[in-house]
Amino acid sequence: MRDIRCYLCGYRLTVSMRAMSTSCPSCKKAIKIEDVIVKTYIPVIDLQTCGRIKITKRGRVAAKRIQSGDGITCDGVMEGAVETDGDVDFGPKASWKGSTLLSRSIRIAAGAKLIGVVTVPWQRPEPVKKKKTVAKTTTAKKTVTKKTLTKKTTVKKKTAKKTVRKKKR
Ligand SMILES: [Zn+2]
């Protein structure tokens, strides 16, 4: 068995070692688990897997978002925002260009070219539990309404007195 996290919502789940894809019990979406090896040019919107992404010397990924659970090994060209729970390993001829790179750790060989904002070490935020936050907000609202009511009554009395004084002058 293998512990993974959904790259879409951050939910933790356990899958069998042979599984190539599954559907997330939390967000109900299909997620990829198998490793991805890029040997040629692939233009995609999202390159996502809970496994590892490997980009060979002749490989090139042009994506909006690149997400990997286990980490990324890049010896080729990578374009797009990178997000991984694992490590990123750039070889000597590798290049990356994107807005952000988020990873647990990073290794950059001499000669690799990186253009973008790198945040290391990075950890995927835990998913928000909805039930607890709802209970807190309802109790807070009740106390607030009581306070505002008492304030309003005192304010009305004060303003009434002031207007009377002005009329006399
Ligand atoms: Zn999910």
Residues whose N, C-alpha, C, O or C-beta is under 5 A from the ligand:
A	BS01	ZN	C6 L8 C9 G10 Y11 C24 S26 C27
